[in-house]
Amino acid sequence: MNISGKIALVPGASRPIGRAIARKLAKEGVKLILPTFDWPESITEMEAEFNLAEFPFLSMPVDLRSEKDVKRLLTAGRNRFGAIHILINNIERGGMPVVHGSYDLPHNQKQWDLEISTSLKAKWLLFHHCLPLMKSAGEGAVVNISSVSGILGRSGATAPFYNDAYSAANRAISSFTETWAREASPTIRVNELMLGLIRNRHGEGTRGWGELTEKEKMNIAEQCLLERTGTAEEVATATLFLIKDADYMTGTVLKMDGGVTLGSQKVPPMPTGILEE
């Protein structure tokens, strides 16, 4: 797909992964609609960077869990750019057990609902209200950003990062991906990028990573086949592939986790067997 001149909606662009994706798209000539919510210092930094680079973008504060706010965002985006061709469904809220602790704790009374409403409901609202605009604009693409927590849950070496509701929400995203691919066909492709431990998301640069013991970090490295965490730039490269080059892919889950899900099951030495010559 030729994406130069297309319009993309990219939530989370104030943070490293969304920023890397938005930056890569802008360099390809894509105009950006960037909803913001929290992290005010990061938002200011993002806007300064994109203004300096002279990227065409619209940035506005929006609660993507609110249908009213989503409609307001899309109206503003349509008024500014006239269409939407690309949706990067990069919105989530995960409570790391290593940071938040149990849902039973008083400070976590709203945590379960927050994880579900942000990681799941907000994605549905964005797709549901973007789809008519995208269909009317012609060829387009949706990329759902999800997590291997939907496979691993609160188990193995990555358990400190994945809360139960967050994991359940990410398992459900794959169902969305398949349903939406059917619903959006044939002009709009819908694919999913399932992420493992990415720096500044669930890896280095997060509060949770700093709370891990050296033993816990070593266990993660041992479970991950590539023995490292991923980068936001690597995520952006894979996202661009799904948008620009994967013309015959839809309803597909592309797992980008450095092998952390496979590494939870080791390959034992070959048995000697019992047969004799």
Helices and strands as residue ranges (DSSP letters): E 7-9, H 16-27, E 31-36, H 40-52, E 57-61, H 67-81, E 86-89, H 97-100, G 106-108, H 111-116, I 117-121, H 122-137, E 140-147, H 149-152, G 159-161, H 164-184, E 188-195, H 207-211, H 214-223, H 232-240, I 241-245, E 253-256, G 262-264
